[in-house]
Amino acid sequence: MLTIYSDTHRLQHGKAELIDGTLKPCFENPSRADMVLQEVRSRDLGPVIEPVAHGLAPVLRVHDAGYVEFLQTAWQRWTAMGRDYDALPKMWQIRRLRAAIPQHVEGQLCYYSMDCGTPLTAGTWPAITAAADVALTAVDQLAAGQRGVFALTRPPGHHAARDYCGGYCFFNNAAIAAQSLLDRGAKRVAVLDVDYHHGNGTQDIFYQRDDVLFLSIHGDPATEYPFFLGFADEHGEGAGLGYNYNFPLPAASSVALWFAALDTALGEIRRYAPDALVVSLGVDTFEGDPISRFSLASTDFLRLGEQIGGLGLPTAFCMEGGYAVEPIGLNAVNVLEGFSMRQ
């Protein structure tokens, strides 16, 4: 399997996030991609190539122009005030506050952020544009005839909505890839999110559309981040009604229950009959993940890949979560190897 990778991801290296009421070193850091790339190479998964630059036009197909401009200019505006440390919001535009976009960068940081665990840094902009190019180059390769491509995207993307960042995510790489597939001629695309945390951003982007089927298997938002989206009764709106499937599972759910949800999701994908599939590949469902509460073993990720491969669809895998750093490469590459066994 071909892997797309950019070393530019290293430029996004937040110093701290607010978690459990204290500032702690960011769980999302460059070592995650390092470990995955090391495993890709050590197991000879296939060639590793750099992404091709695609510009901002494909990003603007899924993200609000004002939000993109904010991300592009925020660090320069932040440091112009004499601040050389990472930027985090100090409040949010919440119920019964005006939905007006502030002019000041500090206010815009609050407006465009979902949480205070996603630090904006000196390297955020080059890192997130490179990650989008990684995802788009994966689509290029599918268009050229590859059956499966791994976009080693970092920062991850599935929590980034049309006009806000959060959950370590700024641009929604999987959504950008799905839209690019449509723009290249696909009539229908499915996005399967297997991260422990609900892909709220991807749902937000496609919730009113019937050309992208979105399915997410995740920890129940009644108790798990992102808390305010990902419930089973969210089926889509307007033209998108019936094209959004959430499978929220209680924390500590068994492996058997997780795979039962996967089987149902795969059945819905077969029924939809898409031209291509994008997988938001989070491996924080692993039994040893420090911020998640499922119990998949490393061998279960081989099974996951095999079942996705059984769909027989051109597939782009976009890397999402996974915070047990030592085994993240093993778990991610197990999915990819399992997929390749069915091709």
N, C-alpha and C positions, 0 to 999 in steps of 0.2 A: 504493500500500500504506500502511496505517495504521501509524504508529510510536507506541509508548508509551515515555515518557521521564520521569524524575524528576531534577531538579537536585540532589536530596539525595545522589546518589552521591558528590558532591565531599567529603562529610564523611569518607569513607574515603580517607585519604591517608597511608599508611605512610611513615615516614622512611627505613627501610633494611630490607633482607633479607640473609640470609646466603647467598651464592652464590660458588662457586669458592673457598671458604675465607675469604672476606672479607665485611665488611658493605658493601653497595653500595646506591645509591638504587633503590627498588622499580621493577621493570619495569612492574608493574601500577599505574597512576596515573590521575588524573582526565583527563589530556589524551587518553587513549584514547577515552573516550566523547565528549569534545568534538569530536574529529576526525570521528567517525562521524556525530554529529548535524549537524555543518557540511555534510557530504556529502549527507546526507538532504535538507537544506533547499536546498542549492545546485542539486541535480538535481531538485528538486520531486517527490520520490518520493511524497508524499502528506501528509495531515494529521499533525501531531504533537500528541498529547494527554497530559495528566498521568494518573497512575494513580489508581485508587480504592482507598481503604484497605479491607483485607479482614480485619484482625485476625490473631491467631496460629493460629486453628483450622486453616486450610489448611496452615500450616507444620508443625504437629504431626501432620498426617496422614502425613508422611514422615520427620520428625526426632524423635529421642528427647527426651522432656520435660526430662530432666536436662541434656542438652546445650543445649537452647534456654534454659533458666534460667541456665546458666553464661554464655552469650553475652550475655544481657540484663543480668547483674549484674557481670560480670567487671571492667569498667573502673572502676566505683565502688569495688569491693573492692581493685583494684590501686592506685588513687590514694590510698585511705585509708591505705596504708602509706607515703605520702610520695613515691610514684613518679609523676612527671608525663611519663614517656617511654613509648613504645610497648612493648607486652608481647609477648615471644617466649619460647617454652619453652626450658628448659635441659637437659631430658632427655625420654625417652619411656618409656612402659610397654611393654617389649619382652619377648622370649622368657624364660620362667621367672621373671618378676617377677609379683607378685600383681596381679590385675586389679581391685583395689579402687579405688574412686573417693576420692581424698583430700578432706579437708575444706577445706584451705587453697587459696586462689585460685591460688597459684603451682603447686601440685601438680595442680590441675584443669586449668590451662593445658597442662601436660605431658600429662595423660591424654587431653584432648580435641583435641590437635593431631597432625597427621601429619608436619609439617616445621617448620623454623624460617625459612620464607620467607613467612609469612602473619601479619604483625603485626596485633595487636589494638590499636585506637586509640580515642581519645575519640569518634570519629564512626562506629565500626564498627556499632553497633546500629541507629541510624537509617538508615544506608546500606543495610544488608542487609535490613531490613524493607521499605524502599522498593523495593529490587530485587525482592523477592518479590511486592510489590503490582504492580509493572510486569508481571511474568510472569502473574499472576492476572488483571490487566485485559486482557491479550492473550487469555486464555481467554474472558473475558466477551465480547469482541468476536467471537471465533469462534462462540460460542453465539448471538450476535445476527445471524449470517449472513455475516460476513467470511470470505473464502477464505484469505487470508494476512495475518498480523499480525507486525510486528517488535517484539519486546520488547527494548529497548536496556538490558539488564540490566548493571549494574555495582554492586558487585563481581561477577565471574563466579561460576559455581556448580558445575560438573560434577565437581570434585574433592571436594566436600563430601559425606560419607557420612551415614548415619543418625545417627551420634553422634561425628563428628570433622570438623575443618576442615583445610584444607591447599591448597596450590597456588593461593593467593590467594582461596580460596573458603570461605564460611561457611554460607550456605543454598544448597541445590541448586535453583536457579530452574527448570531444565528438569524436574526430578522433581516439584516442586511443581505446575508447569503440567500435567504428565501425569496426576498424581493428581486434580487438579481437573477435568480432562476426564472422567475415570472417574466422579467424584462427581456430575457433571452428566448422566450417562446414557450415556456412551460405553462400549461393551462391551470394546473393544480399542484400545490406543494404541501407536504405535511411537515410539521415540526414536532418532534418528539423530545420532550425534556425529561431526563432521568436524574437530574440533580436532586439532592435531598430537599432543597428549598424551591418553592414554587417559582416558576418563570413569569413573575408578574409583569415584567416589561414586555415580553413577547406577547403575552395575552393582551396587554393594553394596545399594542400596535395593530394586531389583527382581529380584534374582538368584533368588529362590525363588517367583516369580510368573509366571503365564501370561497375565495381562491387559495386560502391557506387554512389548513386544518391544524389546530394546535391541541396537543395533548401533553399533560404534565402529571407525573407520578411523584409525590412529595409528602413531606411531613405535614400533618393537619395544621392549617394556619390558626386554629383555635388555640394552639399552644406553641407553634413554631414560626419563626421568621419566614416571610414578611408580614404575617399576622392579618393583614387587611385585604388579602386577595388569595384566591386559590381554593375556594370552597366548591363543593360538588354541584351546587345549583347554578353555577356560572356557565351558561351554555352559549353565550354570544348574544349580540343584539342586531336588529335590523337584518340586513342581508347575511350577517354572520351567525344568526340564530341556528343552533345545531352544529356549529363548527368549532366549538370549544369544549374540551373534555378535561376535567380535573379529577384526579384520583388521590384525594388526601387520605393518608394513612396515619393511624395513631403512632406516636413515638414508641420505639421498641417493638414495632410490628415484626412478625416473623418473615424470614426469607420466602417462605411459601406464599404468604399473603402478598408480598411485593411482586413476586412473579405471576401471581394470579391477576394482579392489576395490569402488569405488562402484557399478559395474554389478551386481556380485554382491549387494551389500547392498540395492540397490533391488529386485532380483528377490525377495529374501527378504521385503521389505516387501509387495510385491504378493501374494506367496503368503499372508502372514499376513492380508491384507485388513483393516487397521485402520480405525476410524472417523475417526481424526485422527492427525496427525503433529506431533511436537515435534522441532525441529532445534537441537542444541547447536552454534551457529555460531561456531566458532573459525576465524580466518583466519591463524593462525600457521603454516599450511602454505605460506605465501608464500615465494618464493625469497630475499627479503631479511630474513626475520625473524631477530632477533639471538639467540634461544634455541631455535631449531628448525632442522631439517635436511632439509626437503623443498623442492621447487622449482617450485611452481605460480606462474604469472605472473598478473598482474591480469586478463587476459582469460579465464583458466581459471575464474575465479570466476563469470563470466557463464554459462559452460557448466555449472558445478555447479548454479547456480540453475535453469537450464532443465531439467536432468534431474530435480531434485527436483520442479519444477512439473509435470513429465510424469506424476507419480503421480496427480495430480488430487485430492489430499486437502486438507481444511482443515488449515492448517499454521501453527504458531506458531514463530517463530525467536527463540531466546534467545541473546544475545550472550555469547560465552565469551572465548577468548584471541585474541591478535594483538598483537605487541609491536614491530613496525615501525610506529611511530606515524604517520609522515607519510602512508603509503599505506593505513592501516587503514580509513579511511572509504571510499576508492575500492573496496577489495576487498570489504568487507561489503556495500556498496550494489550492487555488481555482482551479488552473489548474489541480492539481493532483486529487482533489475530482471530478471535472467534468469528467476527464478521467475514474476514478473508477466507476462512475455511468453507464458507457457504457460497463463495463466488466461483 
